[in-house]
Amino acid sequence: MKLFLGENYVHYGEVVHLPLDFLKRLCLKVQAERPESRREKEMDTLSGYAMCLPNLTRLQTYNLVEHRPIVCIEIKPKCGFIPVSNCVSKEIKHRVCRFCMYQHLKVSKGKWKKMSKYCPMDLFSGNKQRMHFALTSLLQEAQNNLKIFKNGELIYGCRDDHNRLSDLNELSHHLKSFFFPANGLISGPHCTRMVIKELINVISMALLSNTNIESYRASDMMPIPLSQRRNYCEASHFNKELRNGKHVVECSGLPKGCILYKTLQVQMLDLLDIEGLYPLYNRVEHHLEEFPEARSALHIDGPYDETFYDMLKHISTEDDGSVEYAASKIHQYRVAMTAKDCSIMIALSPSLQDECSEQRSVVTASQSRFMYSVSIVDLDFKPYDNIPHQHKRDNKIVNHYMKHIQAKEDPLSNFLLENEDCTLLLHKV
């Protein structure tokens, strides 16, 4: 993924060997600390290997001698575009983003108690008002998309059953001295609003800054310019408030080279959508049934190196019916899905006035300035064998959302749909 996103952002680890007994004890020790929604997913304690990665809640570009507080914000932005593929069978997918549709299914299944107002397309818009609305929505309903650490300790994250205002007040207490070093100047509800406003401003600046001086290579493979895509989601709560006159849209756009731009470009390697990709997956599967030894030549299991990258870069835009074309499109999709599920880590530490003259390494708040580093994690390559599951889940998400929208538009129709097995009894009058 460093070839797509840049080496400064991507930290690939070192494989280390661990005793099996250590892994078993570690699994037991951390189980109680894991989010409830993750506890059914067990750690692999039988492989004997692990990845040793840097602690990305710390600054990655500076070695501070003296002890200074460090705040790290982890954001899982999810997919920031709406598919333009002609392979999409349901028109709603051209108007509403996947995240907003998926919220309805997750809440109905009990994964979350409340709907999030966050829409990835607002965050990826580059528009200051939309970005601030998106980040505010993440703070109000973090779900699994926002975590905040202070000195490596989690201070804010997914707590579905907690009082949100109380949580924000507690977060403000943690960050007050961070943003307002002259302690005691503000307090009460006004303090919480001021601290949260400063936090959102700093996050936005870090997301839109370009800290990576490397040339960007993934754009060479991007046939759809960002200017030609639909840049808003009909289900976005920002758009609803916009229609009610609460917001005025400013000119916007992502600066080329910022972390959101790069992430979005890689996500958009998914040119066909899962609906257009699934027939290509079946083509490869039929070929592998007849020629199982071709799995290696098609790079199904790697290696994912420079040669693999070059193979993705030179894919024909026209389907020639070959299994090679199908496999290449599948690999593009897998790279895009990895970018759709990654997390962005923004680490901040107070900066003295005479430090770091390079503006690209410093963000400024109203009363503070911070050195910062931006990294990307959760870049495990999405499995080839998981494509049928993704196709099935996509259908489930879209069908559930369409049923939900139909119910809102026609409550009687929904009542009849949900009570199809009925008997009409006629009584003599």
C-alpha positions as CSV (number, residue, x, y, z in Angstrom):
1,M,0.0,0.0,0.0
2,K,3.0,2.4,0.3
3,L,3.1,2.5,-3.5
4,F,-0.4,3.8,-3.5
5,L,-0.4,6.0,-0.4
6,G,3.2,7.0,0.1
7,E,5.9,5.7,2.4
8,N,5.6,8.6,4.9
9,Y,2.0,7.5,5.7
10,V,2.4,3.7,5.6
11,H,4.3,1.9,8.3
12,Y,4.8,-1.7,7.5
13,G,6.0,-3.8,10.4
14,E,8.4,-6.6,11.1
15,V,7.3,-10.2,11.4
16,V,8.3,-11.6,14.9
17,H,8.2,-15.0,16.3
18,L,6.3,-15.4,19.6
19,P,5.9,-18.5,22.0
20,L,2.5,-20.0,21.7
21,D,2.1,-19.8,25.5
22,F,2.7,-16.1,25.4
23,L,0.0,-15.6,22.8
24,K,-2.6,-17.6,24.8
25,R,-1.9,-15.6,27.9
26,L,-2.0,-12.3,25.9
27,C,-5.4,-13.3,24.4
28,L,-6.9,-13.9,27.9
29,K,-5.4,-10.7,29.3
30,V,-6.8,-8.3,26.7
31,Q,-10.2,-9.9,26.2
32,A,-11.9,-7.8,28.9
33,E,-10.4,-4.6,27.4
34,R,-11.8,-5.3,23.9
35,P,-15.0,-3.6,22.7
36,E,-18.0,-5.9,23.2
37,S,-18.7,-6.0,19.4
38,R,-15.2,-7.4,18.8
39,R,-15.1,-10.1,21.5
40,E,-16.5,-12.8,19.3
41,K,-13.6,-12.4,16.9
42,E,-10.8,-14.5,18.5
43,M,-7.1,-13.7,18.2
44,D,-5.0,-16.3,16.3
45,T,-3.0,-18.0,19.0
46,L,-1.7,-20.9,16.9
47,S,0.4,-19.3,14.2
48,G,3.3,-18.3,16.5
49,Y,3.9,-15.1,14.6
50,A,2.9,-11.5,14.9
51,M,3.6,-8.1,13.3
52,C,5.7,-5.6,15.3
53,L,4.4,-2.1,14.4
54,P,5.3,1.4,15.6
55,N,3.0,3.0,18.2
56,L,1.1,5.4,16.0
57,T,-0.5,7.2,18.9
58,R,3.0,8.9,19.2
59,L,4.5,11.4,16.8
60,Q,6.3,9.6,14.0
61,T,8.4,12.4,12.6
62,Y,9.9,14.0,15.8
63,N,12.0,12.7,18.7
64,L,11.0,15.0,21.6
65,V,13.5,14.9,24.5
66,E,11.3,16.5,27.1
67,H,8.0,15.0,28.1
68,R,5.1,16.6,26.3
69,P,1.4,15.5,26.1
70,I,0.4,13.8,22.9
71,V,-3.1,13.5,21.6
72,C,-4.0,11.1,18.8
73,I,-7.2,11.0,16.8
74,E,-8.0,7.8,15.0
75,I,-10.6,8.1,12.2
76,K,-12.0,5.3,10.1
77,P,-13.4,7.5,7.2
78,K,-15.0,4.6,5.2
79,C,-15.9,4.9,1.5
80,G,-16.0,8.6,0.3
81,F,-17.6,8.3,-3.1
82,I,-20.8,7.0,-4.8
83,P,-20.3,4.5,-7.6
84,V,-20.6,5.7,-11.2
85,S,-20.4,2.2,-12.7
86,N,-23.0,1.2,-15.3
87,C,-23.0,-2.2,-13.7
88,V,-25.0,-0.9,-10.7
89,S,-28.5,-2.4,-10.9
90,K,-30.4,-0.3,-8.3
91,E,-30.5,3.4,-9.0
92,I,-30.5,4.3,-5.3
93,K,-26.8,3.4,-5.2
94,H,-26.1,6.3,-7.5
95,R,-27.7,8.7,-5.0
96,V,-27.0,7.4,-1.5
97,C,-23.6,6.3,-0.2
98,R,-23.0,2.8,1.2
99,F,-22.2,4.1,4.8
100,C,-25.6,5.9,5.1
101,M,-27.5,2.8,3.8
102,Y,-25.6,0.4,6.0
103,Q,-26.5,2.5,9.1
104,H,-30.1,1.4,8.7
105,L,-29.2,-2.3,8.6
106,K,-26.8,-2.1,11.6
107,V,-29.3,-0.3,13.8
108,S,-32.1,-2.7,12.8
109,K,-29.8,-5.7,13.7
110,G,-29.0,-4.1,17.1
111,K,-25.3,-3.5,16.3
112,W,-25.8,0.2,17.2
113,K,-28.6,1.8,19.2
114,K,-28.7,5.1,17.3
115,M,-28.1,6.2,13.7
116,S,-25.0,8.2,13.1
117,K,-25.3,11.5,11.2
118,Y,-21.8,11.0,9.9
119,C,-21.6,10.7,6.1
120,P,-18.1,10.0,4.6
121,M,-18.9,12.1,1.5
122,D,-19.1,15.2,3.8
123,L,-15.7,14.5,5.2
124,F,-14.1,13.8,1.8
125,S,-15.8,16.9,0.3
126,G,-13.0,19.3,1.4
127,N,-15.7,21.8,2.2
128,K,-15.0,23.3,5.7
129,Q,-18.7,23.3,6.8
130,R,-19.3,19.8,5.6
131,M,-16.1,18.5,7.2
132,H,-16.9,20.1,10.5
133,F,-20.4,18.7,10.4
134,A,-19.0,15.2,9.7
135,L,-16.4,15.4,12.5
136,T,-19.1,16.7,14.9
137,S,-21.3,13.8,13.9
138,L,-18.4,11.4,14.6
139,L,-18.0,12.9,18.1
140,Q,-21.7,12.6,18.8
141,E,-21.9,8.9,17.6
142,A,-18.4,7.5,17.5
143,Q,-19.5,3.9,16.8
144,N,-16.3,2.2,15.5
145,N,-15.2,5.2,13.4
146,L,-13.5,7.5,15.9
147,K,-11.2,7.0,18.9
148,I,-9.1,9.6,20.7
149,F,-6.0,8.8,22.8
150,K,-4.0,10.9,25.2
151,N,-0.5,9.8,25.9
152,G,-1.4,6.4,24.4
153,E,-4.4,5.9,26.6
154,L,-7.9,5.7,25.1
155,I,-10.0,8.6,26.4
156,Y,-12.9,8.7,23.9
157,G,-14.4,6.0,21.7
158,C,-17.3,3.6,21.1
159,R,-19.6,3.6,24.1
160,D,-23.1,3.0,22.8
161,D,-24.8,3.0,26.2
162,H,-23.3,6.2,27.6
163,N,-24.6,9.8,27.9
164,R,-23.1,11.6,24.9
165,L,-23.0,15.1,26.6
166,S,-21.3,13.6,29.7
167,D,-18.7,11.9,27.4
168,L,-18.0,15.2,25.6
169,N,-17.7,17.1,28.9
170,E,-15.2,14.5,30.0
171,L,-13.3,14.7,26.7
172,S,-13.2,18.5,27.1
173,H,-11.7,18.1,30.6
174,H,-8.9,16.0,29.1
175,L,-8.1,18.4,26.3
176,K,-8.7,21.8,27.9
177,S,-5.1,22.4,28.9
178,F,-4.0,21.0,25.5
179,F,-5.8,23.7,23.5
180,F,-6.0,26.4,26.2
181,P,-2.6,26.4,28.1
182,A,-3.7,29.4,30.2
183,N,-5.8,27.2,32.4
184,G,-8.9,28.5,34.1
185,L,-10.0,31.0,31.5
186,I,-13.1,29.1,30.4
187,S,-15.3,26.6,32.2
188,G,-18.8,25.0,32.0
189,P,-20.7,24.2,28.8
190,H,-19.0,27.1,27.1
191,C,-15.7,25.3,27.7
192,T,-16.9,22.1,26.1
193,R,-18.0,23.9,23.0
194,M,-14.8,25.8,22.7
195,V,-12.6,22.8,23.2
196,I,-14.5,20.6,20.7
197,K,-14.5,23.5,18.2
198,E,-10.7,23.7,18.5
199,L,-10.3,19.9,18.2
200,I,-12.4,19.8,15.0
201,N,-10.5,22.7,13.5
202,V,-7.1,21.1,14.1
203,I,-8.3,17.7,12.8
204,S,-9.6,19.3,9.6
205,M,-6.3,21.2,9.0
206,A,-4.2,18.0,9.5
207,L,-6.5,16.0,7.1
208,L,-6.1,18.7,4.4
209,S,-2.4,19.3,4.8
210,N,0.2,17.7,2.6
211,T,3.0,16.3,4.7
212,N,4.2,13.8,2.1
213,I,6.7,15.2,-0.5
214,E,6.8,11.9,-2.4
215,S,5.4,11.8,-5.9
216,Y,1.9,10.2,-6.0
217,R,1.8,7.1,-8.2
218,A,-1.8,5.8,-7.7
219,S,-3.2,8.7,-9.6
220,D,-1.7,7.2,-12.7
221,M,-4.3,4.5,-12.6
222,M,-7.3,6.7,-11.9
223,P,-9.4,7.3,-15.1
224,I,-12.3,9.1,-13.3
225,P,-11.4,12.7,-12.2
226,L,-12.7,13.7,-8.9
227,S,-14.5,16.6,-10.6
228,Q,-16.7,14.3,-12.6
229,R,-18.1,12.3,-9.6
230,R,-21.2,13.0,-7.6
231,N,-20.0,14.9,-4.6
232,Y,-22.9,14.6,-2.2
233,C,-25.1,11.9,-0.7
234,E,-28.9,12.4,-0.6
235,A,-29.1,10.8,2.8
236,S,-26.5,13.1,4.3
237,H,-27.9,15.0,7.3
238,F,-25.9,18.0,6.3
239,N,-27.8,18.2,3.0
240,K,-31.1,17.9,5.0
241,E,-30.1,20.9,7.2
242,L,-28.9,22.7,4.1
243,R,-32.3,22.4,2.6
244,N,-33.7,23.9,5.8
245,G,-31.4,26.9,5.5
246,K,-29.0,26.1,8.3
247,H,-25.9,26.0,6.2
248,V,-24.5,27.9,3.3
249,V,-22.1,25.9,1.0
250,E,-18.7,27.4,0.3
251,C,-16.3,26.5,-2.6
252,S,-14.6,23.3,-1.8
253,G,-12.3,20.5,-3.0
254,L,-9.6,18.3,-1.6
255,P,-6.0,19.6,-2.0
256,K,-4.0,17.2,-4.2
257,G,-1.6,15.3,-2.0
258,C,-3.5,15.5,1.3
259,I,-4.3,12.2,3.1
260,L,-8.0,12.4,2.2
261,Y,-7.2,13.0,-1.5
262,K,-4.8,10.0,-1.6
263,T,-7.2,7.7,0.3
264,L,-10.1,8.6,-2.0
265,Q,-8.1,8.1,-5.2
266,V,-7.2,4.6,-4.1
267,Q,-10.8,3.9,-3.0
268,M,-11.9,4.8,-6.5
269,L,-9.9,2.0,-8.0
270,D,-13.2,0.2,-7.4
271,L,-14.4,1.2,-10.9
272,L,-17.0,-1.5,-11.4
273,D,-18.7,-1.8,-8.0
274,I,-19.1,-5.3,-6.5
275,E,-22.0,-5.9,-8.9
276,G,-19.7,-5.5,-11.9
277,L,-16.9,-7.3,-10.3
278,Y,-18.8,-10.4,-9.2
279,P,-19.1,-11.9,-12.8
280,L,-15.4,-11.4,-13.2
281,Y,-14.8,-13.3,-9.9
282,N,-16.9,-16.2,-11.3
283,R,-14.9,-16.1,-14.5
284,V,-11.7,-16.6,-12.5
285,E,-13.2,-19.3,-10.3
286,H,-14.3,-21.3,-13.4
287,H,-10.8,-21.0,-14.8
288,L,-9.2,-22.1,-11.5
289,E,-11.5,-25.1,-11.3
290,E,-10.0,-26.3,-14.6
291,F,-6.5,-25.0,-14.0
292,P,-5.8,-24.8,-10.3
293,E,-2.1,-24.2,-10.9
294,A,-3.0,-20.8,-12.5
295,R,-3.6,-19.4,-9.0
296,S,0.0,-18.4,-8.7
297,A,0.3,-16.9,-12.2
298,L,-2.8,-14.7,-11.5
299,H,-1.3,-13.4,-8.2
300,I,-4.3,-14.5,-6.3
301,D,-2.2,-15.1,-3.2
302,G,0.6,-12.6,-4.0
303,P,3.4,-11.6,-3.9
304,Y,2.0,-8.1,-3.7
305,D,5.2,-6.3,-4.8
306,E,6.3,-3.8,-7.5
307,T,5.5,-6.3,-10.3
308,F,2.0,-6.6,-8.9
309,Y,1.7,-2.8,-8.8
310,D,2.7,-2.5,-12.4
311,M,0.2,-5.2,-13.4
312,L,-2.6,-3.1,-11.9
313,K,-1.3,0.1,-13.6
314,H,-1.5,-1.3,-17.1
315,I,-5.0,-2.8,-17.2
316,S,-7.0,-2.4,-20.4
317,T,-10.1,-0.3,-20.0
318,E,-12.0,-2.8,-22.2
319,D,-12.9,-6.3,-21.1
320,D,-11.2,-8.7,-23.6
321,G,-12.9,-11.7,-22.0
322,S,-9.6,-13.0,-20.6
323,V,-9.1,-14.4,-17.2
324,E,-6.0,-12.1,-16.8
325,Y,-8.3,-9.0,-17.2
326,A,-10.7,-10.4,-14.7
327,A,-8.0,-11.1,-12.1
328,S,-6.5,-7.7,-12.5
329,K,-9.8,-6.0,-12.0
330,I,-10.4,-8.1,-8.9
331,H,-7.0,-7.0,-7.5
332,Q,-7.8,-3.3,-8.1
333,Y,-11.1,-3.9,-6.2
334,R,-9.2,-5.5,-3.3
335,V,-6.8,-2.6,-3.1
336,A,-9.8,-0.2,-3.1
337,M,-11.6,-2.1,-0.4
338,T,-8.4,-2.0,1.7
339,A,-8.5,1.8,1.4
340,K,-12.2,1.9,2.2
341,D,-11.6,0.2,5.5
342,C,-8.3,1.9,6.7
343,S,-7.9,4.2,9.7
344,I,-6.1,7.6,9.7
345,M,-4.1,8.4,12.8
346,I,-3.4,12.0,13.5
347,A,-0.9,12.6,16.4
348,L,-0.5,16.1,17.9
349,S,1.9,17.5,20.4
350,P,2.4,21.2,21.6
351,S,5.0,23.1,19.7
352,L,7.1,26.0,21.0
353,Q,7.2,29.2,18.9
354,D,10.7,28.7,17.7
355,E,10.3,25.0,16.7
356,C,9.5,23.6,13.3
357,S,9.6,26.5,10.9
358,E,8.3,24.3,8.1
359,Q,4.6,25.1,8.1
360,R,3.6,21.8,6.6
361,S,4.6,20.1,9.9
362,V,2.6,22.5,12.2
363,V,-1.1,23.2,12.7
364,T,-2.2,26.2,14.6
365,A,-5.2,26.6,16.9
366,S,-6.5,29.9,18.4
367,Q,-4.2,29.7,21.4
368,S,-1.8,26.8,20.6
369,R,0.3,25.4,17.8
370,F,1.0,21.7,17.3
371,M,3.6,19.5,15.6
372,Y,1.7,16.6,14.0
373,S,2.1,13.4,12.1
374,V,-0.4,11.5,9.9
375,S,-0.3,7.8,9.4
376,I,-2.5,5.1,8.0
377,V,-3.2,1.7,9.6
378,D,-5.5,-1.3,9.1
379,L,-4.1,-1.9,5.6
380,D,-4.5,-5.7,5.5
381,F,-5.2,-6.7,1.9
382,K,-8.8,-7.8,1.6
383,P,-9.1,-11.6,0.9
384,Y,-9.9,-12.8,-2.6
385,D,-12.2,-15.5,-1.2
386,N,-14.3,-12.9,0.6
387,I,-15.8,-11.4,-2.6
388,P,-19.0,-13.7,-2.6
389,H,-19.7,-12.6,0.9
390,Q,-19.2,-8.9,0.0
391,H,-21.6,-9.3,-3.0
392,K,-24.3,-10.9,-0.7
393,R,-23.9,-8.2,1.9
394,D,-24.2,-5.5,-0.6
395,N,-27.5,-6.9,-1.8
396,K,-28.7,-7.1,1.8
397,I,-27.7,-3.5,2.6
398,V,-29.4,-2.0,-0.5
399,N,-32.6,-4.1,-0.2
400,H,-33.0,-3.2,3.5
401,Y,-32.5,0.5,2.8
402,M,-35.0,0.4,-0.1
403,K,-37.5,-1.3,2.1
404,H,-36.9,1.3,4.9
405,I,-37.4,4.2,2.4
406,Q,-40.5,2.6,1.1
407,A,-41.9,2.3,4.6
408,K,-41.3,6.0,5.3
409,E,-43.0,7.0,2.0
410,D,-46.0,4.5,2.3
411,P,-46.6,3.2,5.9
412,L,-49.7,1.2,4.8
413,S,-47.7,-0.5,2.1
414,N,-45.0,-1.5,4.6
415,F,-47.6,-2.8,7.0
416,L,-49.0,-5.1,4.3
417,L,-45.5,-6.3,3.3
418,E,-44.6,-7.2,6.9
419,N,-47.9,-9.0,7.4
420,E,-48.2,-11.0,4.2
421,D,-49.6,-14.1,5.8
422,C,-53.0,-12.8,6.7
423,T,-56.6,-14.2,6.9
424,L,-59.6,-12.0,6.2
425,L,-62.5,-13.0,8.4
426,L,-66.0,-11.9,7.3
427,H,-68.6,-11.8,10.0
428,K,-72.4,-12.0,9.4
429,V,-74.1,-8.6,10.3
